Amino acid sequence: MDFNLDETQQEIKGLAAGVLGREAAQERLEAFEKSGAPYDDVTWKALAQAGLLGIVLPEESGGAGLGPVELAVILREVGLHVAPVPVYASLALAAVPIGAHGTAEQRALLAPLTEGAAVLTGAYREAGPAGEVATTARRDGGGYVLDGVKTFVPYAREASRILVPARVEGEGVGVFLIEPGAAAVTAQPSATSEPLSRVELDGTRAGPEALLGGTADGAAWDTLRRSAVAGAVAIASGVIEGALELTKEYTRTREQFDRALAQFQAVTMQISDVYIAKRALDVAVWAGVWRLAEGAGDAEELLTIASYNACDPVVRALYTCQHLHGGIGLDVTYPLHRYFAWGKHCGHLLGGAEDRLDALGSLVAQEA
C-alpha cells in the first residue's frame, strides 16, 4: 500500500503550500483577526487564481475534475497554515456533492466558485450524533416544505446556497439547495475566526429545482456526509502537523537550566507521543480518502477511524504541545493558539470521540 502522492498531487501540494505560505503568514493572520471579516478575501482570490478552488469541480464548470485525494491535499495545507478561507465549506460540503449529483442548472452554481466570486456551504450537523438527519421535507404543491434545525453551519450568511439534507416524506434523504435568506440564520460561538450559524428551517419552502439531482434516494447525502468527514480529518491532519513543527522548534531553542528543552528525556517522550498521534491520523486519512476515491466499501470505516483519531489522540496531542510551550502556548500573539482552536473545532464538527467510537462500533457490527 503506497500512500506517496503522485506527480500531480505533489504539484497541487506544492502550489497550495506556496500560496498559503505567502498569503497566510503570521502577520497577515494577525491583521485579518483584527479586521472582523468572515474570511480572508485576498487569500481566497489567490487560491482561485492559482486554480486550486477548481481542483475537484467538474470540467464543464471550469474545474479539473479530480477527486477526494486531491481535495485532502489542499485541505491539509489549509489546516497546516490555519488559513481563514471557506475552502472546506465550499468544496467538501458543497461543490463535491453538487458536482457528483447536480443537474446542469445546479452545477452552474459552481462556475463562480472557480474564480473566488462565490461561497457555498453545507449543513452537515444537527443536534445529536454526527451524520444523523432529523430535518424533514414534505411535498407541497409543486415544491417542498422543510422543517428542522441545522447547527455548526460554516459561512451560512456568506454563502450563495446552503446544502440542506432532509428526510423526504415517503422517500429517502434528499439534499436541498437553500438560499440563506429563506431560513432563520443565527450566529453560533466558534472556537476559530470561522463564522458558524444555526439554521432554522421552520416551514422553509423550496421549489422542485432545489432538490439536488431531482431525487431523494440518499446518494447525494452519502456523498456530502463522507466528503464532510474526509475534509475535516484532512484539515486536522494539517493542524497537528503545524502544531508539532512549532513545538519542535520551540523545544529545540528554548533553554532551561542551561540546556535546550529538547534535551530532557521527558520532553522527548512527549514530543514522540505527539508525532505518533499525527502519524496515526495521517495513515487513516490517506487510507480513507484513497478508498473513497476508489469507491470502496470500507471507505466509511477508515474515515471513521480517522475521525476518532482527530477527535481524541490529536486533541490530546495539542494539549501536550501547549503544555510543552508553557505560558506562551496560551498567548494569542503566539501562533500555537490557532492550531489548538482549529483542532478542537474539527473535533466538535466530527461529533467527538465517544460518538465516533459508537459509529465505528455500528459499522463493525454490520460486517459481523
C-alpha positions as CSV (number, residue, x, y, z in Angstrom):
1,M,0.0,0.0,0.0
2,D,1.7,3.2,-1.2
3,F,0.4,6.4,0.2
4,N,3.0,8.6,-1.5
5,L,1.4,11.3,-3.6
6,D,1.7,11.0,-7.4
7,E,3.3,13.8,-9.5
8,T,0.0,15.7,-10.0
9,Q,-0.8,15.5,-6.3
10,Q,2.7,16.7,-5.4
11,E,2.3,19.7,-7.7
12,I,-1.1,20.5,-6.1
13,K,0.5,20.3,-2.7
14,G,3.4,22.5,-3.7
15,L,1.2,25.1,-5.3
16,A,-1.2,25.2,-2.2
17,A,1.8,25.4,0.2
18,G,3.3,28.3,-1.8
19,V,0.1,30.3,-2.0
20,L,-0.9,29.8,1.7
21,G,2.7,30.2,2.9
22,R,2.7,33.6,1.3
23,E,-0.9,34.7,1.9
24,A,-1.4,33.2,5.4
25,A,1.8,34.4,7.0
26,Q,1.7,35.2,10.8
27,E,1.4,39.0,10.3
28,R,-1.4,38.6,7.7
29,L,-3.3,36.3,10.1
30,E,-3.0,38.8,12.9
31,A,-4.2,41.6,10.7
32,F,-7.2,39.5,9.5
33,E,-8.2,38.6,13.0
34,K,-8.4,42.3,13.8
35,S,-10.5,43.1,10.7
36,G,-13.7,41.3,11.8
37,A,-14.1,40.0,8.3
38,P,-15.7,36.5,7.9
39,Y,-12.8,35.3,5.8
40,D,-9.6,36.5,4.1
41,D,-10.8,37.5,0.7
42,V,-7.3,38.2,-0.6
43,T,-6.2,34.6,0.2
44,W,-9.4,33.3,-1.2
45,K,-8.9,35.1,-4.5
46,A,-5.3,33.9,-4.6
47,L,-6.4,30.3,-4.3
48,A,-8.8,30.9,-7.1
49,Q,-6.2,32.5,-9.4
50,A,-3.9,29.5,-8.7
51,G,-6.7,27.2,-9.9
52,L,-6.9,25.4,-6.5
53,L,-10.6,26.1,-6.0
54,G,-11.5,24.3,-9.2
55,I,-9.4,21.1,-8.5
56,V,-12.5,19.0,-7.6
57,L,-15.1,20.8,-9.7
58,P,-16.4,19.2,-12.9
59,E,-14.6,20.2,-16.1
60,E,-17.8,21.7,-17.5
61,S,-17.8,24.1,-14.5
62,G,-14.2,25.2,-15.3
63,G,-12.6,22.7,-12.8
64,A,-10.1,19.9,-13.1
65,G,-12.5,17.0,-12.2
66,L,-10.1,15.5,-9.6
67,G,-11.2,13.6,-6.5
68,P,-11.0,13.1,-2.7
69,V,-7.2,12.6,-2.5
70,E,-6.6,15.9,-4.2
71,L,-9.1,17.7,-2.1
72,A,-7.4,16.2,1.0
73,V,-4.1,17.5,-0.2
74,I,-5.5,21.1,-0.4
75,L,-7.4,21.0,2.9
76,R,-4.4,19.6,4.7
77,E,-2.4,22.6,3.6
78,V,-5.3,24.9,4.7
79,G,-5.0,23.2,8.2
80,L,-1.2,23.4,8.2
81,H,-1.4,27.2,7.6
82,V,-4.6,27.7,9.6
83,A,-5.8,29.8,6.7
84,P,-9.1,31.6,7.3
85,V,-10.8,30.8,4.0
86,P,-14.0,28.9,3.2
87,V,-12.3,26.1,1.3
88,Y,-13.8,23.3,3.4
89,A,-17.3,24.7,3.4
90,S,-17.3,25.5,-0.4
91,L,-15.6,22.4,-1.6
92,A,-16.1,19.5,0.8
93,L,-19.6,20.5,2.0
94,A,-21.0,21.8,-1.3
95,A,-19.0,21.5,-4.5
96,V,-18.3,17.8,-4.2
97,P,-22.0,16.7,-3.8
98,I,-23.2,19.2,-6.4
99,G,-20.6,18.1,-8.9
100,A,-21.4,14.4,-8.3
101,H,-25.2,14.6,-8.3
102,G,-26.4,18.0,-9.5
103,T,-28.4,18.8,-12.6
104,A,-26.8,21.0,-15.3
105,E,-28.6,24.0,-13.8
106,Q,-27.3,23.2,-10.3
107,R,-23.8,22.6,-11.5
108,A,-23.9,26.1,-13.0
109,L,-23.6,27.4,-9.4
110,L,-20.1,26.1,-9.3
111,A,-18.6,28.3,-12.1
112,P,-18.3,31.5,-9.9
113,L,-16.6,29.4,-7.2
114,T,-13.6,28.7,-9.5
115,E,-13.0,32.5,-9.7
116,G,-13.4,33.0,-5.9
117,A,-16.5,35.0,-6.7
118,A,-18.9,32.9,-4.6
119,V,-19.0,30.9,-1.4
120,L,-21.1,27.7,-0.9
121,T,-21.6,25.7,2.2
122,G,-23.4,22.6,3.6
123,A,-25.3,21.8,6.8
124,Y,-23.7,18.5,7.8
125,R,-24.5,18.6,11.5
126,E,-27.7,18.6,13.6
127,A,-28.1,18.3,17.4
128,G,-27.3,14.7,18.3
129,P,-24.9,12.2,16.8
130,A,-22.9,13.3,13.8
131,G,-24.3,12.1,10.4
132,E,-27.9,11.8,11.6
133,V,-30.7,13.6,9.8
134,A,-33.9,14.6,11.6
135,T,-34.8,17.5,9.4
136,T,-37.9,16.7,7.2
137,A,-39.2,17.8,3.8
138,R,-42.8,17.2,2.7
139,R,-44.2,17.7,-0.7
140,D,-46.5,20.7,-1.0
141,G,-47.9,21.6,-4.4
142,G,-45.0,21.5,-6.8
143,G,-42.3,22.0,-4.2
144,Y,-41.3,21.1,-0.7
145,V,-41.7,22.4,2.9
146,L,-38.6,21.9,5.2
147,D,-38.7,21.7,9.0
148,G,-35.7,21.2,11.3
149,V,-32.6,22.8,12.7
150,K,-29.0,22.6,11.5
151,T,-26.0,23.5,13.6
152,F,-22.3,24.4,13.1
153,V,-23.0,25.6,9.5
154,P,-19.9,27.5,8.3
155,Y,-20.3,30.7,6.3
156,A,-24.0,30.4,6.2
157,R,-24.6,34.1,5.8
158,E,-21.9,34.5,3.2
159,A,-22.9,31.5,1.0
160,S,-25.0,31.8,-2.1
161,R,-26.5,28.4,-1.3
162,I,-26.6,26.1,1.7
163,L,-26.9,22.4,1.1
164,V,-29.5,21.1,3.5
165,P,-30.1,17.3,3.9
166,A,-33.7,16.4,4.8
167,R,-35.8,13.2,5.0
168,V,-38.4,13.5,2.3
169,E,-41.7,12.0,3.3
170,G,-42.3,8.6,1.7
171,E,-38.8,8.6,0.1
172,G,-35.3,8.8,1.5
173,V,-32.8,11.6,2.4
174,G,-32.5,14.4,-0.2
175,V,-30.2,17.4,-0.2
176,F,-31.8,20.8,-0.9
177,L,-30.0,23.9,-2.2
178,I,-31.4,26.6,0.0
179,E,-30.7,30.4,-0.2
180,P,-29.7,31.8,3.3
181,G,-32.5,34.3,3.2
182,A,-35.1,31.5,3.1
183,A,-34.2,30.3,6.6
184,A,-33.6,31.8,10.0
185,V,-29.8,32.1,10.3
186,T,-28.3,33.0,13.7
187,A,-24.7,33.1,14.8
188,Q,-23.2,30.4,17.0
189,P,-20.0,30.6,19.1
190,S,-16.9,29.4,17.2
191,A,-13.5,28.4,18.6
192,T,-11.9,29.9,15.5
193,S,-12.4,33.0,13.4
194,E,-14.7,31.0,11.1
195,P,-18.3,32.1,11.4
196,L,-20.7,29.3,12.4
197,S,-24.5,29.5,12.3
198,R,-27.6,27.8,13.5
199,V,-30.0,27.4,10.5
200,E,-33.6,27.0,11.5
201,L,-36.0,25.7,8.8
202,D,-39.5,26.4,10.1
203,G,-41.7,25.9,7.1
204,T,-39.0,26.9,4.7
205,R,-40.3,26.5,1.1
206,A,-38.2,25.1,-1.7
207,G,-39.0,24.6,-5.3
208,P,-38.5,21.2,-7.1
209,E,-35.4,22.6,-8.7
210,A,-33.8,22.9,-5.2
211,L,-33.6,19.1,-4.7
212,L,-30.1,18.1,-5.7
213,G,-30.2,15.8,-8.7
214,G,-34.0,15.8,-8.5
215,T,-34.2,12.7,-6.3
216,A,-34.2,11.8,-2.6
217,D,-32.6,8.4,-2.8
218,G,-29.9,9.2,-0.2
219,A,-27.0,9.1,-2.7
220,A,-26.3,12.9,-2.5
221,W,-26.5,12.8,1.3
222,D,-24.0,9.9,1.4
223,T,-21.6,11.9,-0.8
224,L,-22.0,15.0,1.4
225,R,-21.5,13.1,4.6
226,R,-18.4,11.3,3.5
227,S,-16.9,14.4,2.0
228,A,-17.6,16.3,5.2
229,V,-15.7,13.8,7.3
230,A,-12.9,13.4,4.8
231,G,-12.4,17.1,4.6
232,A,-12.4,17.6,8.3
233,V,-9.9,14.9,9.1
234,A,-7.6,16.2,6.3
235,I,-7.7,19.7,8.0
236,A,-7.0,18.1,11.4
237,S,-4.0,16.3,9.9
238,G,-2.5,19.6,8.7
239,V,-3.3,21.2,12.1
240,I,-1.4,18.7,14.2
241,E,1.5,18.9,11.7
242,G,1.7,22.6,12.1
243,A,1.4,22.4,15.9
244,L,4.2,19.7,16.0
245,E,6.5,21.8,13.9
246,L,6.0,24.8,16.2
247,T,6.6,22.7,19.3
248,K,9.7,21.0,17.9
249,E,11.3,24.4,17.1
250,Y,10.3,25.9,20.5
251,T,11.8,23.0,22.5
252,R,14.9,23.0,20.3
253,T,15.7,26.6,21.0
254,R,14.1,27.3,24.5
255,E,16.6,26.6,27.3
256,Q,16.0,25.6,30.9
257,F,18.9,25.0,33.4
258,D,21.4,25.8,30.6
259,R,20.0,23.1,28.4
260,A,17.6,23.1,25.5
261,L,14.2,21.6,26.4
262,A,14.5,19.0,23.7
263,Q,17.5,17.5,25.6
264,F,15.3,16.5,28.5
265,Q,14.1,12.9,28.2
266,A,10.6,13.7,29.4
267,V,10.2,16.4,26.8
268,T,11.5,14.0,24.1
269,M,9.0,11.3,25.1
270,Q,6.1,13.8,25.0
271,I,7.1,15.1,21.5
272,S,7.2,11.5,20.4
273,D,3.7,11.0,21.6
274,V,2.6,14.0,19.5
275,Y,4.4,12.5,16.5
276,I,2.7,9.1,16.9
277,A,-0.8,10.8,17.2
278,K,0.0,12.7,14.0
279,R,1.2,9.7,12.1
280,A,-1.8,7.6,13.1
281,L,-4.1,10.2,11.8
282,D,-2.1,10.7,8.6
283,V,-2.3,7.0,7.8
284,A,-6.0,6.8,8.5
285,V,-6.7,10.0,6.4
286,W,-4.8,8.9,3.3
287,A,-6.2,5.4,3.5
288,G,-9.7,6.8,3.9
289,V,-9.6,9.3,1.0
290,W,-7.9,6.7,-1.3
291,R,-10.6,4.1,-0.7
292,L,-13.2,6.9,-1.1
293,A,-11.7,7.7,-4.4
294,E,-11.8,4.1,-5.4
295,G,-15.5,3.8,-4.3
296,A,-14.5,1.0,-1.9
297,G,-16.9,-0.3,0.7
298,D,-14.5,0.1,3.6
299,A,-14.0,3.9,3.0
300,E,-16.5,4.9,5.6
301,E,-14.9,2.6,8.2
302,L,-11.5,4.1,7.5
303,L,-12.8,7.6,7.6
304,T,-14.5,6.9,10.9
305,I,-11.2,5.6,12.3
306,A,-9.6,8.9,11.1
307,S,-12.3,11.0,12.7
308,Y,-11.8,9.2,16.1
309,N,-8.1,10.0,15.9
310,A,-8.9,13.6,15.1
311,C,-11.3,13.9,18.0
312,D,-9.2,12.1,20.7
313,P,-5.5,11.4,20.2
314,V,-4.9,14.5,18.2
315,V,-6.7,16.8,20.6
316,R,-4.7,15.3,23.5
317,A,-1.6,15.8,21.5
318,L,-2.5,19.5,21.0
319,Y,-2.8,19.8,24.8
320,T,0.7,18.3,25.0
321,C,2.0,20.9,22.6
322,Q,0.5,23.7,24.7
323,H,2.0,22.1,27.9
324,L,5.5,22.0,26.4
325,H,5.2,25.7,25.4
326,G,4.4,26.7,29.0
327,G,2.6,30.1,29.3
328,I,3.4,31.3,25.8
329,G,1.2,28.5,24.5
330,L,-1.8,30.4,25.7
331,D,-0.6,33.8,24.4
332,V,-2.8,34.9,21.4
333,T,0.2,36.7,19.9
334,Y,1.9,33.4,19.5
335,P,0.6,31.1,16.7
336,L,0.0,27.9,18.7
337,H,-3.4,29.0,19.9
338,R,-4.8,28.9,16.3
339,Y,-3.8,25.2,15.9
340,F,-5.4,24.3,19.2
341,A,-8.6,26.1,18.4
342,W,-8.8,24.6,14.9
343,G,-8.1,21.1,16.3
344,K,-10.9,21.4,18.8
345,H,-13.2,22.8,16.1
346,C,-12.6,19.8,13.9
347,G,-13.3,17.5,16.9
348,H,-16.6,19.2,17.6
349,L,-17.7,19.2,13.9
350,L,-16.9,15.4,13.7
351,G,-19.0,14.7,16.8
352,G,-16.4,13.9,19.5
353,A,-14.5,10.8,20.4
354,E,-17.4,8.8,22.0
355,D,-19.7,9.5,19.1
356,R,-17.0,8.3,16.6
357,L,-16.4,5.1,18.6
358,D,-20.2,4.4,18.6
359,A,-20.2,5.0,14.8
360,L,-17.2,2.7,14.4
361,G,-18.8,0.0,16.5
362,S,-22.0,0.1,14.4
363,L,-20.0,-0.3,11.2
364,V,-18.1,-3.2,12.6
365,A,-21.3,-4.8,13.9
366,Q,-22.9,-4.5,10.4
367,E,-20.0,-6.5,9.0
368,A,-20.2,-9.3,11.6
